[in-house]
Structure formats: structure tokens, C-alpha cells
């Protein structure tokens, strides 16, 4: 449900010529339930990867995230934690050198 809002934010950044932020954007698709998502996941990923030229990572449904409280990294599923470490590394790699 927030894929459309994400596109709106990208359009807003583009309209304000904030292209540097757009070039460093990583789209995270967070599964909110263990059930199959309602949106067309393949089409959404394809749109952000191909049309928008962004890296896309899926964050699997995680029981600890579903609690909607403070996040303790030690309580995340190993796969979920790995995806968050991966996106952190991607974002650090995109920072300008000092």
C-alpha cells in the first residue's frame, strides 16, 4: 500500500531537482504478513529497478517486526537481519568520500 506513496516521494524529489538523493535511493519492500502480498510484487520490484533505476531489497515478514514496537536486532530472523545489514552496506557505499 505504500508503493504508490514511495513513487510520489520520488516524483517530489525529482520536481525539486534533488537528484543526488534519488541516485542513492534504495527501495525496501517490507512484507507485513506471512501471507502472499496483495500487490503485484514482481511488477513493483521491476518498476523500481528498471523504470526508476533503484536498488530494491525485500525484507521478509518477521515476527519481531510484526510486534510494531522497538526493534531489537538480536530478535530478528537471521534472513531479515541479513537484509538490513545488506541495505546498510549499500547506503554506506553510496556516501560521498570524505
GITA-V41641 format. One record per residue. N is the residue number from 0. OMEGA is omega in whole degrees, 0 to 359 (none if undefined). Layout:
BEGIN
[[N OMEGA] [N OMEGA]]
END
This chain:
BEGIN
[[0 180] [1 178] [2 179] [3 177] [4 177] [5 177] [6 178] [7 179] [8 178] [9 176] [10 178] [11 178] [12 180] [13 181] [14 180] [15 177] [16 177] [17 187] [18 179] [19 177] [20 180] [21 181] [22 180] [23 183] [24 172] [25 180] [26 176] [27 175] [28 184] [29 178] [30 185] [31 182] [32 176] [33 180] [34 177] [35 181] [36 180] [37 181] [38 177] [39 186] [40 180] [41 180] [42 180] [43 178] [44 180] [45 180] [46 184] [47 179] [48 189] [49 183] [50 184] [51 180] [52 179] [53 169] [54 180] [55 175] [56 175] [57 175] [58 183] [59 175] [60 182] [61 182] [62 181] [63 177] [64 181] [65 178] [66 177] [67 176] [68 176] [69 184] [70 174] [71 184] [72 180] [73 181] [74 179] [75 171] [76 183] [77 180] [78 179] [79 180] [80 179] [81 179] [82 178] [83 176] [84 179] [85 180] [86 177] [87 178] [88 178] [89 181] [90 177] [91 178] [92 182] [93 180] [94 178] [95 179] [96 179] [97 none]]
END
